[in-house]
Amino acid sequence: MGELHIHSVLVSGANRGIGLGLVQHFLGMPTPPKWVFAGCRDPKGQRTHELQNLASKHPNLVIIPLKVFNPASIKAAAATVEKHLGSSGLTLLINNAGIVRNTELEEGTLENMIQVYTTNTTGPLLMGQAFLPLLKKAVQGSPGSALSCSKAAIVNMSSIAGSIAYPLEWDRMQIVSYCCSKVPPASVNMLTKCHSVGYKEHGILCITLYPGWVQTDLGSASKQKPPVTVDASMQRMPKVLSSLSKKDTSTFLDWERKVVPW
């Protein structure tokens, strides 16, 4: 298993939960990235205090406004990142932002479905498009042809709720808008497959990653306490990222590097 050597990384939904945990991990690496971009909807909002505190201690952390459901916001974020990177590219794009609405089958509405689908599925699609030029720059600046997260990669964070074949989640969490926005082949996992096929020629690794059922606001939406802490997930997930190679692109793996059935 190799080590991550990342020049730059962008994490969406970075002000809390898994996104914040990822930012903390990257900043705490023995050799941290030169640039860590933390995207969140309201950088000056009440729920960004911890992220702001990190930024005050780490000059390589840049907090940027990013609403993944808004194409104009995504383009503006890409332009901001490009200004900081200069002639270098973006090594790692982690599409982590996601929302959930507690609606069961009988309560699902058009508004809920559109809102959740736009954030959880369309958002990663538009993010990939907007940051593709910077990912391609990273490839050009990285020697060798092997795919890896240290060269250039898109990581789409998903949920085991997106697995039709995994029965436990159906008994535990029947949240129709969230499950549909995460269920293959219509959503995030199929998008990763499309990413892997479309961006393979550019040398970009693309993968879907399940961080575990983590104790976050989103993870607790089913009214049950998730078994995995953010710290426990962060101890495992970076190791998974460091181990990824060409054979893993387009796959759906969990925080313990196990293949998740679609």
Disulfide bonds with the S-S distance in Angstrom:
none
